[in-house]
Amino acid sequence: QVQLVESGGGLVQAGGSLRLSCAASGRVLRTGTMGWYRQAPGKQRELVASITSENNLDYGDSVKGRFTISRDNAKTTVYMQMNSLKPEDTAVYYCNLVQYGLSCENYWGPGTQVTVSS
Protein backbone atom coordinates (compact mmCIF):
# COMPACT_ATOMS: atom_id res chain seq x y z
CA GLN A 1 0.00 0.00 0.00
CA VAL A 2 0.97 3.61 -0.59
CA GLN A 3 -0.05 6.70 1.35
CA LEU A 4 -0.06 10.19 -0.17
CA VAL A 5 -0.09 13.31 1.99
CA GLU A 6 -0.57 16.74 0.45
CA SER A 7 0.37 20.08 1.98
CA GLY A 8 0.63 23.71 0.96
CA GLY A 9 -2.94 24.64 0.10
CA GLY A 10 -4.61 27.75 1.41
CA LEU A 11 -6.13 31.11 0.61
CA VAL A 12 -4.35 33.52 -1.69
CA GLN A 13 -5.27 36.64 -3.63
CA ALA A 14 -5.46 36.61 -7.41
CA GLY A 15 -2.01 36.99 -8.90
CA GLY A 16 -0.37 35.32 -5.94
CA SER A 17 1.53 32.06 -5.63
CA LEU A 18 1.32 28.80 -3.73
CA ARG A 19 3.49 25.71 -3.63
CA LEU A 20 1.91 22.31 -3.11
CA SER A 21 3.80 19.25 -1.91
CA CYS A 22 2.85 15.60 -1.88
CA ALA A 23 4.86 12.97 -0.05
CA ALA A 24 4.40 9.31 -0.89
CA SER A 25 5.23 6.60 1.62
CA GLY A 26 4.89 2.86 1.79
CA ARG A 27 5.52 0.57 -1.15
CA VAL A 28 6.46 3.27 -3.62
CA LEU A 29 7.91 2.14 -6.90
CA ARG A 30 10.16 4.81 -8.33
CA THR A 31 8.98 4.02 -11.84
CA GLY A 32 5.53 5.50 -11.32
CA THR A 33 3.92 8.69 -12.56
CA MET A 34 2.91 11.32 -10.04
CA GLY A 35 0.57 14.16 -10.68
CA TRP A 36 -1.93 16.71 -9.49
CA TYR A 37 -5.61 16.81 -10.30
CA ARG A 38 -8.21 19.29 -9.16
CA GLN A 39 -11.94 19.37 -8.70
CA ALA A 40 -14.00 22.52 -8.37
CA PRO A 41 -17.59 22.45 -7.05
CA GLY A 42 -19.95 21.09 -9.67
CA LYS A 43 -17.15 20.15 -12.04
CA GLN A 44 -15.34 16.97 -12.96
CA ARG A 45 -11.88 16.20 -11.66
CA GLU A 46 -9.28 17.33 -14.18
CA LEU A 47 -5.57 16.87 -14.74
CA VAL A 48 -3.46 19.80 -13.66
CA ALA A 49 0.02 18.39 -14.20
CA SER A 50 1.91 15.11 -14.16
CA ILE A 51 5.50 13.93 -14.20
CA THR A 52 6.82 10.51 -15.11
CA SER A 53 9.82 8.73 -13.61
CA GLU A 54 11.77 9.93 -16.67
CA ASN A 55 10.66 13.51 -16.00
CA ASN A 56 8.27 13.75 -18.91
CA LEU A 57 5.81 16.50 -18.11
CA ASP A 58 2.20 17.08 -18.99
CA TYR A 59 0.05 20.11 -18.13
CA GLY A 60 -3.59 21.01 -18.43
CA ASP A 61 -4.14 23.76 -20.98
CA SER A 62 -5.47 26.20 -18.40
CA VAL A 63 -2.30 26.13 -16.28
CA LYS A 64 0.43 26.02 -18.92
CA GLY A 65 2.96 28.77 -18.34
CA ARG A 66 1.76 29.39 -14.78
CA PHE A 67 2.25 26.09 -12.94
CA THR A 68 5.41 23.99 -12.71
CA ILE A 69 5.56 20.40 -11.50
CA SER A 70 8.74 18.83 -10.18
CA ARG A 71 9.86 15.75 -8.32
CA ASP A 72 12.64 14.97 -5.84
CA ASN A 73 15.48 12.65 -6.78
CA ALA A 74 14.10 9.87 -4.61
CA LYS A 75 10.90 10.14 -6.68
CA THR A 76 8.72 9.99 -3.59
CA THR A 77 7.76 13.66 -3.34
CA VAL A 78 6.14 15.82 -6.00
CA TYR A 79 5.82 19.57 -5.92
CA MET A 80 3.76 22.05 -7.84
CA GLN A 81 4.62 25.71 -7.97
CA MET A 82 1.53 27.73 -8.84
CA ASN A 83 2.04 31.31 -9.97
CA SER A 84 -0.29 33.98 -11.29
CA LEU A 85 -3.20 32.29 -9.59
CA LYS A 86 -6.71 33.10 -10.78
CA PRO A 87 -10.08 32.72 -9.04
CA GLU A 88 -10.89 29.91 -11.48
CA ASP A 89 -7.98 27.93 -10.01
CA THR A 90 -10.03 27.53 -6.83
CA ALA A 91 -10.54 23.82 -6.22
CA VAL A 92 -9.55 20.86 -4.12
CA TYR A 93 -6.20 19.64 -5.40
CA TYR A 94 -5.48 15.92 -5.25
CA CYS A 95 -2.14 14.18 -5.50
CA ASN A 96 -2.07 11.04 -7.62
CA LEU A 97 0.37 8.18 -8.08
CA VAL A 98 0.07 5.53 -10.77
CA GLN A 99 2.54 2.68 -10.69
CA TYR A 100 2.80 -0.78 -12.14
CA GLY A 101 3.63 -3.56 -9.73
CA LEU A 102 1.93 -6.89 -10.30
CA SER A 103 -0.94 -4.78 -11.64
CA CYS A 104 -1.79 -1.15 -12.22
CA GLU A 105 -1.98 0.65 -8.89
CA ASN A 106 -3.70 4.02 -8.64
CA TYR A 107 -3.47 6.04 -5.41
CA TRP A 108 -5.01 9.34 -4.35
CA GLY A 109 -4.29 11.74 -1.53
CA PRO A 110 -7.12 13.19 0.58
CA GLY A 111 -6.87 16.56 -1.17
CA THR A 112 -5.93 20.08 -0.18
CA GLN A 113 -8.07 23.16 -0.69
CA VAL A 114 -6.78 26.04 -2.79
CA THR A 115 -8.88 29.19 -2.75
CA VAL A 116 -8.02 32.21 -4.87
CA SER A 117 -9.85 35.41 -4.04
CA SER A 118 -10.48 38.15 -6.58
trRosetta pair geometry for C-beta under 8 A, 3 or more apart (Angstrom, degrees):
i j d omega theta_ij theta_ji phi_ij phi_ji
1 26 5.2 -77 99 -171 63 148
1 27 6.3 97 47 21 29 106
2 24 5.8 -10 -174 -167 112 102
2 25 7.1 151 -157 77 62 38
2 26 4.3 -170 -110 73 41 126
2 27 5.9 -98 -65 59 80 66
2 28 5.7 98 -120 -79 116 73
2 97 6.1 -87 127 76 152 144
2 99 7.7 104 -34 24 156 130
2 105 7.2 107 8 144 124 132
2 107 4.7 -80 81 -68 115 166
3 24 7.2 154 80 -153 48 51
3 25 5.1 -17 59 61 97 90
3 26 5.3 116 7 -20 78 124
3 107 7.9 -135 -100 -174 13 138
4 22 5.7 0 -171 -176 100 107
4 23 7.3 159 -151 79 51 42
4 24 5.4 -19 -97 -98 75 74
4 95 4.7 -156 168 94 132 121
4 96 7.7 -12 -103 -89 175 17
4 97 6.1 -180 -73 -6 128 114
4 107 5.7 143 -19 134 119 113
4 108 6.7 -116 48 145 138 20
4 109 3.6 -100 111 -73 110 88
4 110 8.0 -178 89 -4 85 62
5 22 6.9 162 78 -151 40 58
5 23 5.2 -15 58 57 94 91
5 25 7.6 11 2 6 108 108
5 95 8.0 0 66 38 15 148
5 109 6.3 158 -91 -135 13 116
5 110 7.8 9 -121 17 53 100
6 9 7.1 43 136 -22 114 108
6 20 6.4 -18 -164 -171 101 104
6 21 7.0 151 -155 84 52 50
6 22 4.9 -21 -97 -97 70 85
6 93 6.9 176 -167 99 155 92
6 94 7.4 -121 -43 -137 150 32
6 95 4.9 178 -74 -16 104 117
6 109 4.6 113 -25 139 101 155
6 110 7.0 -138 24 55 104 71
6 111 6.7 -23 36 -165 147 8
6 112 4.2 -132 118 -23 126 118
7 20 7.2 156 82 -156 42 59
7 21 5.0 -13 60 60 90 98
7 22 7.8 171 19 -79 65 42
7 23 7.9 15 6 -1 108 100
7 112 6.7 158 -108 -93 14 152
8 18 6.1 131 156 169 95 96
8 19 5.3 -94 -158 96 139 57
8 20 4.2 -178 79 -111 131 41
8 21 5.2 116 -24 9 129 77
8 112 6.7 72 60 137 63 162
9 18 7.0 43 -126 174 34 147
9 20 6.5 32 -61 -103 68 100
9 93 6.3 178 -89 36 117 113
9 112 3.4 -179 -18 151 132 105
9 113 5.0 127 152 66 143 43
9 114 4.9 -112 -142 -67 94 68
10 18 6.4 179 47 -120 93 130
10 113 7.7 87 -72 91 17 79
10 114 7.0 10 44 -118 37 57
10 115 7.3 -84 136 37 32 83
11 115 4.7 -19 -107 73 73 107
11 116 8.0 168 -156 -83 52 26
11 117 6.6 31 -174 -20 97 109
12 16 3.9 -138 171 86 113 137
12 17 7.1 -136 -166 54 157 21
12 18 5.5 -141 -25 -50 150 107
12 85 5.7 68 95 60 125 154
12 114 7.7 -23 19 -166 106 83
12 115 7.4 149 24 84 60 58
12 116 5.8 -23 74 -110 83 69
12 117 7.4 -169 93 20 33 81
13 16 5.0 99 61 -21 67 123
13 116 7.3 60 172 -163 13 68
13 117 5.4 -46 -111 67 56 92
14 85 6.3 -133 -134 97 42 76
14 86 5.9 35 -137 -127 97 40
14 87 5.9 -34 -83 -41 114 78
14 116 5.7 85 -83 166 63 104
14 117 6.6 -108 -24 90 79 45
14 118 5.2 33 -27 -118 134 47
15 84 6.2 -22 -134 -135 45 51
15 85 6.8 -55 22 53 12 67
16 85 5.4 -29 67 35 66 116
16 116 7.5 -172 49 -131 99 92
17 81 7.1 -8 -169 -176 113 81
17 82 6.2 161 -154 89 62 61
17 83 4.8 -11 -104 -106 104 62
17 84 7.7 21 -79 -13 79 37
17 85 6.7 169 -90 -18 30 106
18 82 4.9 -2 60 58 79 112
18 85 6.7 45 6 -59 97 144
18 114 6.3 -171 64 -130 162 113
19 79 6.4 -9 -177 -171 98 104
19 80 7.0 168 -156 84 53 48
19 81 5.2 -15 -108 -105 88 64
19 82 7.1 -173 -84 20 37 75
20 36 6.7 95 89 -109 146 143
20 79 6.8 155 85 -159 57 52
20 80 4.5 1 54 53 103 97
20 82 7.0 47 -6 -13 98 114
20 93 6.0 -85 -108 112 160 150
20 95 7.9 -169 151 -70 121 99
20 112 6.6 165 -132 67 112 140
20 114 7.7 -63 -68 -68 121 126
21 77 6.4 -10 -169 -173 96 106
21 78 7.5 155 -156 83 48 46
21 79 5.4 -17 -102 -104 69 77
22 34 7.0 180 86 -177 128 125
22 36 7.5 179 -18 -83 140 90
22 77 6.7 163 83 -154 51 58
22 78 4.9 -8 57 57 104 89
22 79 7.7 -169 21 -76 71 35
22 95 3.4 142 -127 -111 151 150
22 109 5.9 -120 -137 -41 114 151
23 76 6.6 28 -159 136 66 90
23 77 4.9 -16 -103 -103 66 93
24 28 4.8 111 127 -99 119 136
24 34 7.2 -123 -32 -102 136 129
24 76 4.8 -130 62 -166 91 72
24 77 7.0 -157 16 -74 76 43
24 78 7.9 46 -18 -3 106 92
24 95 8.0 -153 -66 145 88 133
24 97 5.7 78 -104 -64 141 153
24 107 7.7 104 -128 91 110 145
25 28 6.9 -80 -137 -29 12 121
25 76 7.2 64 -77 -177 49 124
27 101 7.6 20 139 -81 122 147
28 32 7.2 -101 -169 19 75 132
28 75 7.6 176 146 110 120 86
28 76 5.3 90 112 -114 165 95
28 97 7.4 -69 -129 -172 93 156
28 99 7.4 159 -158 -38 53 163
29 32 5.3 106 79 -30 87 100
29 99 4.4 144 53 -175 112 140
29 100 7.4 -97 84 56 156 46
29 101 6.2 -178 -36 -75 143 84
30 53 6.1 107 146 -131 64 122
30 74 7.3 -108 -109 167 122 50
30 75 4.1 99 -146 75 90 140
30 76 7.5 -58 -98 -55 86 76
31 53 4.7 -61 -143 -32 37 166
31 99 6.5 108 77 -143 75 95
31 100 7.1 -60 101 45 117 86
32 53 6.4 101 49 -53 28 108
32 75 7.7 141 50 159 78 116
32 97 5.4 42 139 -176 145 90
32 98 5.8 173 -164 86 99 43
32 99 3.1 -58 -86 -82 119 94
32 100 7.4 163 -95 5 77 60
32 105 7.9 -60 -107 72 132 99
33 50 5.7 26 169 176 110 116
33 51 6.9 175 -156 86 71 37
33 52 4.8 -33 -103 -105 94 63
33 53 7.0 -92 -73 -22 55 73
33 97 7.4 159 83 -153 47 48
33 98 5.0 -6 57 58 95 97
33 99 7.5 178 22 -73 57 59
34 50 6.9 174 95 -152 37 71
34 51 5.9 -12 65 59 81 86
34 71 6.3 128 51 -102 129 122
34 75 7.8 174 -10 -173 127 74
34 78 4.1 -162 126 -50 138 145
34 95 7.1 -14 -170 -172 97 92
34 96 6.8 155 -157 86 51 57
34 97 5.2 -16 -102 -100 78 75
35 47 6.6 -29 162 -145 139 91
35 48 7.3 157 170 58 90 76
35 49 6.1 -164 -151 101 84 48
35 50 3.2 -28 -94 -102 123 83
35 51 6.8 161 -82 14 69 59
35 58 7.7 -22 -113 64 128 100
35 69 7.3 -14 -127 -141 60 158
35 78 7.4 -85 -64 162 16 166
35 95 7.6 154 86 -157 39 51
35 96 4.9 -20 65 63 84 104
35 98 7.9 4 13 4 109 100
36 47 7.9 102 87 -165 54 54
36 48 4.3 -44 102 62 97 121
36 49 5.3 22 43 50 100 80
36 50 7.5 -160 24 -73 55 56
36 69 6.8 -161 8 -101 111 120
36 78 7.4 -162 -45 123 91 128
36 80 5.2 -15 -23 -46 155 154
36 93 5.7 -8 -169 -174 109 104
36 94 7.0 146 -157 75 57 46
36 95 6.2 -33 -100 -100 68 53
36 96 7.1 174 -88 16 18 90
37 45 5.1 39 156 173 126 103
37 46 6.3 168 -159 82 84 30
37 47 5.7 -51 -104 -101 83 39
37 48 6.0 175 -111 0 23 89
37 93 7.3 158 83 -156 39 55
37 94 4.8 -19 65 62 90 100
37 96 5.7 49 -5 -22 108 129
38 45 7.0 174 88 -149 26 67
38 46 6.2 -24 61 59 74 80
38 48 5.2 68 -9 -53 104 120
38 89 7.8 -43 174 -168 171 62
38 91 3.9 78 173 108 111 143
38 92 6.6 159 -153 79 68 42
38 93 4.8 -28 -96 -100 91 65
38 94 7.0 172 -87 15 35 76
38 114 7.6 -52 -126 38 127 121
39 43 6.4 -176 -162 85 62 85
39 44 7.1 -83 -124 149 92 24
39 45 4.2 -41 -75 -93 107 73
39 46 7.3 142 -85 11 56 68
39 91 5.7 154 69 -172 27 110
39 92 5.4 -18 60 58 85 93
39 94 7.1 27 0 -10 102 116
39 111 7.9 -51 37 -124 106 136
40 43 4.4 31 65 33 88 127
40 88 7.9 -43 -81 -169 159 60
40 90 6.3 81 -118 97 107 71
40 91 4.2 -75 -70 -98 72 97
40 92 7.9 168 -84 15 33 66
43 46 7.4 -37 143 -17 114 111
43 91 7.8 -64 63 -113 126 117
45 94 7.0 -18 -146 27 126 135
46 60 6.1 72 144 -110 109 146
47 50 6.5 -45 -160 -26 115 108
47 58 7.1 -21 157 119 138 111
47 60 5.2 164 97 -66 75 100
48 59 7.4 -26 155 -148 47 65
48 60 5.3 -59 -126 4 30 122
48 63 5.7 38 -162 5 79 159
48 67 6.6 -57 168 117 102 169
48 80 7.1 36 119 -146 129 157
48 93 6.9 -11 -12 -135 157 100
49 57 7.0 -18 -168 -167 98 91
49 58 6.7 162 -153 87 51 56
49 59 4.9 -7 -103 -106 87 70
49 60 6.9 -93 -57 3 58 79
49 63 6.7 -94 -49 93 102 140
49 67 5.8 -144 -38 119 138 125
49 68 7.9 127 -142 -176 168 12
49 69 4.0 -178 134 -37 133 132
49 80 6.1 147 53 -118 133 119
50 57 7.2 158 83 -153 52 46
50 58 4.8 0 51 54 94 102
50 69 7.0 62 14 106 2 173
50 96 7.7 -44 -106 74 103 112
51 55 6.2 -13 -170 -132 102 44
51 56 7.1 156 -153 73 51 43
51 57 5.5 -12 -101 -100 78 70
51 58 7.9 -165 -70 22 39 70
51 69 5.0 -160 -38 125 115 121
51 70 7.1 92 -68 -124 165 15
51 71 5.2 -162 105 -29 145 120
51 78 6.5 170 41 -131 121 117
52 55 6.7 -71 69 4 73 13
52 56 4.3 13 27 44 120 93
53 75 6.0 28 -126 -138 83 146
55 71 7.2 -143 -99 38 79 118
57 69 6.2 160 -135 61 106 109
59 63 5.6 -126 -177 82 107 95
59 64 4.8 129 108 -85 135 76
59 67 6.6 160 -137 74 120 104
59 69 7.5 -175 -85 0 90 113
60 63 5.1 61 67 20 92 102
60 64 7.4 -140 89 -35 43 80
61 64 6.0 -35 -150 -4 35 116
62 88 7.5 -100 -178 117 137 122
63 66 5.4 -106 -166 62 60 102
63 67 4.1 -6 167 13 118 123
63 82 7.7 -59 -150 -126 119 90
63 89 7.6 93 -95 -111 101 109
64 67 7.8 -52 -80 41 19 84
66 82 6.8 25 139 -159 92 61
66 83 5.3 -144 -168 72 69 75
66 84 4.7 -103 -132 60 111 109
66 85 7.6 139 170 -75 129 42
67 80 5.9 -3 -172 -176 108 101
67 81 6.7 160 -156 84 54 55
67 82 5.0 -9 -107 -106 91 68
67 83 7.2 -178 -80 25 41 68
68 80 7.0 163 81 -154 44 54
68 81 4.6 -2 55 54 96 104
68 83 7.9 26 0 2 97 106
69 78 6.6 -6 -169 -178 97 104
69 79 7.0 157 -155 85 49 54
69 80 5.1 -19 -99 -101 71 82
70 78 7.2 164 87 -157 40 60
70 79 5.0 -13 63 59 88 101
70 80 7.8 168 21 -83 66 38
70 81 7.5 27 5 -6 109 100
71 75 5.8 27 158 -118 125 58
71 77 6.9 151 -156 86 60 53
71 78 5.0 -26 -100 -105 81 73
71 79 7.3 -173 -80 18 32 76
72 75 6.8 -135 78 -48 67 24
72 76 6.6 -38 64 49 115 65
72 77 4.5 36 5 57 123 100
72 78 7.9 -120 3 -72 76 34
72 79 7.8 87 -41 -16 80 104
74 77 7.1 49 66 11 102 88
78 95 6.7 152 61 -142 118 110
80 93 7.8 -136 60 180 147 145
82 85 5.7 55 141 -78 107 101
82 89 7.0 139 -175 -179 134 150
82 114 7.5 20 63 -148 169 152
85 89 5.1 -105 -158 49 83 150
85 114 7.8 -129 -144 168 137 119
85 116 4.6 -152 145 -110 114 135
86 89 5.1 113 58 -12 68 99
86 116 6.1 89 101 119 21 156
87 90 5.9 -19 -178 -14 53 115
87 116 5.0 -150 -100 98 36 100
87 117 7.0 20 -101 -153 93 12
87 118 4.7 -18 -60 -60 133 96
88 116 7.8 -36 33 64 31 131
89 114 6.4 -56 134 121 93 125
89 116 5.1 58 62 -5 98 143
90 114 6.3 -153 -129 105 43 74
90 115 5.1 35 -130 -130 104 50
90 116 5.1 -131 -60 29 86 80
91 113 8.0 -154 112 -144 29 56
91 114 6.2 5 56 57 59 97
92 111 4.3 16 170 -178 112 129
92 112 7.0 150 -159 69 68 26
92 113 5.5 -38 -102 -94 72 62
92 114 7.6 154 -108 19 22 73
93 111 6.5 145 71 -153 37 71
93 112 5.4 -28 61 63 92 81
93 113 7.7 155 14 -105 78 12
93 114 5.4 42 -17 -7 117 118
94 108 5.5 -13 177 -161 123 101
94 109 5.7 175 -161 60 66 84
94 110 7.9 -145 -123 94 85 17
94 111 4.8 -36 -85 -92 80 81
95 108 7.1 140 80 -160 57 48
95 109 3.8 47 47 0 99 129
96 106 7.3 -17 -166 -168 99 81
96 107 6.9 154 -155 83 50 57
96 108 5.7 -15 -102 -102 74 67
96 109 7.6 -108 -59 5 41 82
97 105 7.8 -10 113 112 91 94
97 106 7.6 165 86 -152 54 37
97 107 4.5 -3 56 56 97 106
98 104 6.9 -12 -167 -170 94 93
98 105 7.1 160 -153 84 46 56
98 106 5.3 -3 -105 -105 81 73
98 107 7.8 -170 -73 24 39 68
99 104 7.9 158 86 -154 33 50
99 105 5.2 -16 65 60 79 105
100 103 7.4 -103 -149 135 65 18
100 104 5.7 -28 -103 -98 77 57
100 105 7.2 177 -92 16 25 81
101 105 5.7 32 11 -17 103 126
108 111 8.0 3 162 -48 103 80
109 112 7.7 -12 120 -20 129 88
